[in-house]
Amino acid sequence: MINVTPQLIEKYHLGQCTAAEREAVERWLADEEMEAFEPPQLRRDGDELTRLWTDMESRLPVEGGQAAGNLSHPAKRRWLPAVLLSGAAAVVAIILFLWPVGNDEAVPEAVPLSVLDVPPGRKAQLTLNDGTLVHLNGGSRLEYPEVFGEGTRLVKLVGEGFFAVAHDANRPFVVDAGNTTTEVLGTAFNLTAYPDESHTLLVEAGKVRFEVKSSDDTRIVNAGQGARWAKSGTLVPIAEIPRNRLAWKEGRLVFNNHRLAEIAVRLQRWYGVSVTIERPDLKTMTFTGSFAQAPLKTVMDDLAFVMQFHYRLSEKELIIF
């Protein structure tokens, strides 16, 4: 009599048996009195392996109202799934399908971000999910989550923004401005982070940690003070916030001994026009004054009178000469 072994069962499934071997295997499968053998050993925990075989058996197709794997002999019941499937490779495939993927933690879903772009000549105000109030100046961009999670409250800023941060001791509020980061728990501060300017932090209330990413230079800035990221990569302290420096969020344009070249940049963002200074000697002239909700022509008339220059103003272009 031919002895039925796991190797012979494998040959049977692959169609490699002789007629006599095939007859012996089919007689073994049909005869519950014949001696059974144990299934091949896999490198898995015993209890978990038993569960997997049982799970696989339950997935087998039903024939004649009875599951094909529902055999009375326990060893045959454990082995039959491997016979009915596609050999050893199929057994591995099913185990990979049923087996949990290691102990890796599930990858958290990315938090969707909203983006607010404020064009030059405009300003915007919004309240974030945590109650933080944000004012954005012209030419600014803010990326923020619709709902803050349990950890750090992170937003990204390009341009200028004033933040009145809702206090939350367990969730620091961080503004990523590219080259610098600003971290607070709850306070009010102004951050200027236009791409073509040094980043400037001015703290109106509370305390803020200001850091340069490239050098790890960090400074704690208290209320009424500020710090500027210099081109050298270091932080320069500002002992006192310039008078009316934060008036922009109230619609007031303020200059404190600003050079005309600096004023031109502010006018471009404030009114959404391109500004060209044709006389180089005018660029270093300075001006002090403020304008509340004033049209551009009013501002230019005052500047031209004080600095003694001429200008041409069209819809989107200002030329100073």
Disulfide bonds with the S-S distance in Angstrom:
none
